[in-house]
Amino acid sequence: MQQTIIKFKFKFKSNDFYISNKNELAYKFIKSWPDWPTKIAYIYGSEKCGKTSICKLWMKLSKSIYVNKNNFLRRLIPQDNLDFIKSRNWIIDDVDHIIHFKKNKYEEKILNLINIIKASDKNFLLMTSKNTPKSLKSRLDDLISRLSSSTVIEMQDPDEDLLKKIIEKYLSERNVNISNENLEYLINRIERSYKSALMIAEK
């Protein structure tokens, strides 16, 4: 069966993110804010599939506070100021890493933040992960339940045809042509991710 993805018309949205039928659902959901069906959103997919780029798109739209594995000890742990928490939208990028960090030491902090957001009037929380909610190794059944009841969206990895189109489009915009032979050579030797495709095209 012929894959229709080859005929897909790409929309270039940023320096590191392309919209395709592999990630279009997540992109449209982010752009539909604040008309979300739930106050909590959970987007998952493999490493480098574009989850952080999606977070940054929503951060600009919602003026949210961005939390990831590098800054969560500073931004997430102090939760004594409820007024401040309730006055902001929040992003937790790589929430699976934070939950599993130091033998689930901080999973209660994640659950507390979720509960605060759910009880607020108009605030939202976006989380990303490499795993589905039910695949997380958490000791807290309430946490898994809260995550599973949020809006859960998968971001799929690009296939070979999509990687080819990304490289071809990047080069064509700069008036650079590449032969099919060289394109096949590159595709067979790079990681299957949007980032790798753009990186090799730039080089």
Phi, psi and omega in degrees: 000128182289136181278125181286348183298335180298329183270003185293136177271116185279146172244115182275115188254334180201179183291343185223022183213124175247147176263128176216179178288359175277334183226007185297324181298315179296318181297314180295324178296314179300316182290341181278352179300140011267014181275057178269147178288339177225162179277346182242131177237144184225113181247128182231156180173170184292167181301137176069022178275355177115010183297318180293324177296320175298318178301317183291327175297314181289329179299321178292321181290317191257354184055043184274164176270126185265124179238133175220188186292345180271334185238004188293331179296330180272322188263332188259324188294316179288101183243030181275345180261086184294325180298320179294315181299316182288345182267004184230155163270154187229148172234131171240101179276136183060051181296333179296321178297316182293319180298319184274353185295130179050054174056051174065030184296331188248011182294330177292327176296320178297313180298319179299317179297317178301314181296322178295315180295317181297329182272352181281168184279319190216017184259156186228159179224127174248131178234149174234157183199160173277347186236158173292159179304318183288346179271352180289140180266080181247146177277348186259109178297326179297324179294313179298321179296316180297316181293319181293331181274357176281177174283114186252126183228136178264137170254117186273153177289150176289146173267182184298319181297320179293318178299319178299316182295323179298312181295315181299318182292317179301316182288319182295327177294344179247018177058039177245127179260146177228137180285157178299325180296314179291325178296315177299321180299316180294314184300324182283356186233006178244160175294144181279077178212156178299319182298316181294320179298314179292323181295316181289326178294320179295319179295000000 
